[in-house]
């Protein structure tokens, strides 16, 4: 789901920061994960291992873990995560992906004018044009709802209104996130008021082993209350649109990376999504390994999603939802790996 979007750390900078030359101890290094046993040779041959994660205390969350290998160094894989444009793979249904400056302003969202002409985008366009603040069909705050509901008749045609209003909303969400105010942001959706920061915290705390492994990285990002980008790691910011069950979304996201021992960690956070899901997080940890004399990278990936529909699923339906997510993540991994061929 969280479709590997990435942007602006220069490759040379990544290589300088992330040298990590040592061989991974795969048994101890992956002790925090759901992969107690695996065959490095099978992974080197292209196998992608996947399992579902458990979310006992967070009913609208779902998690998957994946493990795979890439013929490249960890620094090269980390750099590719940052600069990869998933919109170049049509099968992923990412309508566009755009990196953005460290201090986004409404004028920086000009690519909204270049959205493709398809039924998925038409849904979002129509939902914007017909938006009713008293019965919101999109995930916005009360203030944003009033902005959306402003009649396009104020000298704007529908497309101009769409670009203008979403440029303001997306820029505003970035400003809030980067200044450490994510905890106060909310969605007034059809299912009630939701705070994406609360859902993000629930997701990252859902597996104590993973949380401990990534705690240092989390603490250097704005997802921790009171933390701004000025106090922590520089973020790689982007906005994008992708399809969820035939309906396009608009997304604000940020990626953070740091060295951790012999590995590199990456956290990709969609902290604002205007429909379909409340928040997504994609974690990667990358270790150097040598298989049959070839230097490669072992990649562990964790996908965490909070969505309104998941809370109402039980038994077989919830299991089926997890299987669909595993398939989507596998398709995403395959597309990412193809970039190294």
N, C-alpha and C positions, 0 to 999 in steps of 0.2 A: 504493500500500500504506500508506504512512505517512499516515494520512487526516486531514490538516489539522485538528488539535485545538487549541483555544486558550483562553486564559483571562484573566489579571487585570490587565494594565497598563491604566489608565484611558485613554480616548480622548483626553482633554484633555492628559494627560501625553505621549502619543505625538505629538500635533500640536505640542506645545512642543519636544520633542526632535528631531523629524524635519521640518525646514522645507523643505530641498532644493528651492529654487525654480527652479533652472537647468534648461535643456533638455539632455537626454542627447545625447552624441555616440555614436550607436548603433554605429558602426563600431569605434571604439576601446574603448568601454565593454564590448562583448561579445567582445573579442578572445580572452578566456580560454575562451569557450564553444565548443560544437560547431555554432554557427550563423554561419558566415562571411558569408552573404548571406541577406537576407530582405526582404520587402516590408512596410513599415509600414502601407500602406493595406490590404493583405490582412489583417493582424493586427487593424487597427481594425475591419474588417468581420466579425470573429469567428473567423478562422482560428486554430487552435492548431497550432503546429509542434512536432514531436517527433522525437527520434533516440535510439537506444540508445547507451550509453556503453560503453567497453571496460574490462575488469578482467583484465589479463593475469596478475597475480601473486596474485590472491585468488580461489580457485576457488569458494567458496560465496557470492560477492558478485555482484550485478547492479545496473546503473545505467541510468537514463533521464534525458534532459534534455528540457525543454519550454519553449516561448516563446509568450506570449500577451499580450493587451492588456485593460485594464480602464478603464472610464469613471469614473475617480476619481483623486484625488491619491495619491502614494506613501504619505503619512501615513495616509490613509483605508484604503488597501489593507492596510498593516501593522497597523492597528488591527483590521480585520476578521479578519485571520489570527489575532490573539490571542483575539478573543472569539467566533469562529465555532464553532457546535456542529454537526459533521457528522451527528450522530444525527438531525437534523431532515430529513435526506434519506434515506428508506428504501432507495433503490437502492444506497447505499454500504455497507449492512449494518454500520453502527456501532451497536451495541446501546445504549450510553450513553457520554456524554462529560461529565466533571465537573471543573471547576477546583477547586483545593485550596490550602490556606494555604501560606505560605512555610516552615512547620515542621510537616509532616504528622505526625499521631498516629493510632493505630489507630481511634480514635473518629471520625475525619474520613471514614471510608470507608463511611458508613451507606448510601450508594446501592447497595451490593452487594445489599441486600435487595429492591431494585426492578428487578432484572434481568428481562427479558421471558421469557415461557414459550414457548420454541421449541426445536427439535431441536439447534440450535447451542449454546445455553446448557446444554441437558440433557447434552450431551457433556462439558462442563467440570464440571458438577455431579457427574456419575457418575465422571469421572476423579479428582475430589477424594475422593469417598466411598470409592473402591476403590483409592486410591493405595498402591503398594507401594514402600517405600524401597529395596528391593533390585533393583527393576526399574522405575525411574521413568518414568512416561508424561508428566510435566510437567517444565518446566525450573526447577529449584530447586537451592539449595545443599544440602550434606549436613545442615546444621542445620535448614534449612527442610523438608527431606524428613522428618526426624524429627517435626517439628511437624505436618506433613500426615498422617503415619501414626499419630498419636495417636488411639486409638479414639474415635469419636463417642459411645461408650457411657458416657463420663464425664459423664452427666447432660445431654448435648447431643443434640438431634435433628440430622439431616443438614444441614438448612439453616443452623441456628445454628452448627454446626461449620464449614461453608463460609464464612460471613461472618466468623467469629472468626479462622480461620486465615489467610484471604487479607488481612484487614485488617492483621494483624501482619506478614505478608510484604511487602505493598506499602509499608507505613509504614517497615519496616526497609530496604527498597531505596532509598527516598527519603533516609533518614537517611545511608546510606552514600554515595550519589551527592553529596549536598549538602555532605558533610564531606570530599570529595576522596578517598574510598576506593573509587571505582569500579574501579580497577585490580585490587583484591583480590577483587572479586565474581566468582562463577562459577556455571555451571549444571552439575549432574551429570545429564546427559540420557542417553537410550538410546544416543547416538552418542559418549559419553565426556564428559570435562570441557571446558567451553567458557568462556572469559572474554569477556563482551560488550565490555569496554573494548578488548581486542585487536582484535576484529572492527570496532569503531567506528574505531579508528586505521587499520586496513587500508582501510576504506571511504573515509575522508577523505583518505588519501594516495594513493588509486588514480589520481587525475587530478592531476598536479602543478600544472597551470594553475589548476584550481578551488581546490586547497589554498592556493596563494599568494594568490588573491583573497580567501579567507575566513580566512586564518591569524589576523589580528588579532582577529576575532570568536571563533574557536575558542579562542584563548588566554585569553579572558575567561570561559570556561565550565568546569565541572567535568570535561569530557571530556579536558582536559589534565591529566596526572598532577600531583597535589599542589595543584590549584586548587580552592578551595571557593567557594561562591556569595558568601561574605562578602568575598572578595578580588576578585571580578569583577562582571559584570553581574547585576542581579536577574533571576531566572528566572520565567517564567510556568508554573506547575506544573499538571498535570492527571493524572487516571487515566481509563481508558476500557476498553471491551470492544468488539472487532470480530471479524468472522467471517473465518476463513481456511479455505477449502475445506470448509465445513460444520462447522467446529469453532470455538467461541468462545475468544478469548484474553483475558487481563487484562494491562493495560499501564500502566507508569509512564512519563511523558514530561515534557519540559521544553522551553520555547521561549525563545530569546534573540534580541534584536534590537538593532541599533546603526546609526547613520548612517555612511556611507562615501562621502565626497565628495558628489556630487550625488544619491547613491542611498541606499536603506535596505537593509540585509542582515538576513536572518532565518534562524535555524537551529533546527529542530524535531527533537528527539532522543528516540526511544523507546529508553531505555537498559535497560529491563527488560520482557521479553515472556515470558509463562509457557508458550507453546507456539507451534509453527508457524514462527516466525522468531526469530533471535537478537537482532537489533537493526535499527532503521531510522533513517534521517536524511532530513529534507526541508529543502533549502536554497532560499531565494528571494532574488533581488536585484531591486529595484524602482527604475526611473528615471522621472522626469517627461518626457513627450514631448507635442508638439502636432501633431495631425493634422487637416487641414482646419479649422483654427481652434479645435479642441476640445482642452482639456487632458486628457490621459489618462496612464495608467501602463503602461510596458512591464515585464512580469514574466518573468524567467528563473527556471526551477525545476529543481532537481536532486533526484532520488529515488534513494536508495542503500539497498539491502536486503542483509542477510546472512541466509541461510536454510539449514538442513541439507540440504534436498532438492536445492538448486542444484548442490552440489559433484558430484553424481552424474550431472548432465546434460551431454551432449556433442552437438556438431553440430546437427542439426535440432531435437532436443528442447530444447536450450538456447536456440536461436533462437526457438522457439515460446513458451518461458517469457518471453523478453523482450517478445514481441509482446503476450502477455496482460498483462504489467505496464504496457506503454504504454496499452492499452485501459483498465485500471483507473485510471491516472493521469489520462487524458483525461476519464473519467467524473467523477473528483473535481474537476478543474479546471472542468468545465461546471457542476457543482453550486455551486462557489464563486463563479463569475462570475454565476450567477443571483441571488445575494444583492444585486447592485448594480442590478438592474433595477427 
